[in-house]
Amino acid sequence: MAVHGPFVKIHPVVLASIVDSYERRNEGASRVIGTLLGTTDKHSVEVTNCFSVPHNESEDEVAVDMEFAKNMYELHKKVSPSEVIIGWYATGYDITEHSVLIHEYYSREAPNPIHLTVDTALQSNKMNIRAYVSSQMGVPGKTVGVMFTPLTVKYIYYDTERIGVDLLQRTRESPSRTNGLTTDLAQVASAAGRVQEMLSTVLSYIEDVLSGKVTADNSVGRFLMDLVNKVPKITAEDFESMLNSNINDLLMVTYLANLTQAQIALNEKLVVL
């Protein structure tokens, strides 16, 4: 793997795993390290998974359990063969001398690996996340050092990850920092509310353009044209009929599932008797 672009895309599950490993660290450990897994292309690196690696660190030396890292990667390949080693992470704000030694190991596992630092101690009152790529510097044939060049970090997520991210966002408004899962109907209502808000924003922008309050933007107009063309042409009566039919199908499936669950529970009690 070689980094050809300046972007590193990180999924929320990676950050959650890093923070969890930091919270579960051994007593006396100042930081945790681990392997980053993902995919790469010509323009960016996408980090989709990770796992922590045990290590011992002191002022004079660092020891990393390389055998554990290799075994974990072999097991992970059986589940997600498309994900490869793309670098490693460490909690903390700065790059230390030991980071150079650990980076040398990962350079043997992946060409030009990235190094991700996560400030779990919140030294600047926020969790700073930085990504680096190393390059050699010095005089050829003489002492050669390593320089870490920062990369641009972007946060992306799958649609399934968005549910967890939204749930975590709601805990900020809770005094106890906890929040329960919402029902399916509540999620549909929330999604419909967000769509309505976005439509209101679009309509307000269009009205301001037509009235001359805002200068028209051609790129926004093209996006709106694509959005309008994607809306299927269907009458209100046909849409209501289709929606009611789908709801009836959903209710029937739910009823059959509950009936099957009740029959299984009843059969278990009869067997016990």
Salt bridges, closest charged atoms under 4 A:
ASP20 OD1 - ARG24 NE 2.92
GLU46 OE2 - HIS11 NE2 2.62
GLU57 OE1 - ARG31 NE 3.01
GLU57 OE1 - HIS55 NE2 3.04
GLU57 OE2 - HIS98 ND1 3.01
GLU74 OE2 - LYS77 NZ 3.58
GLU83 OE1 - HIS76 NE2 2.55
GLU161 OE1 - HIS11 ND1 2.92
ASP166 OD1 - ARG162 NE 2.87
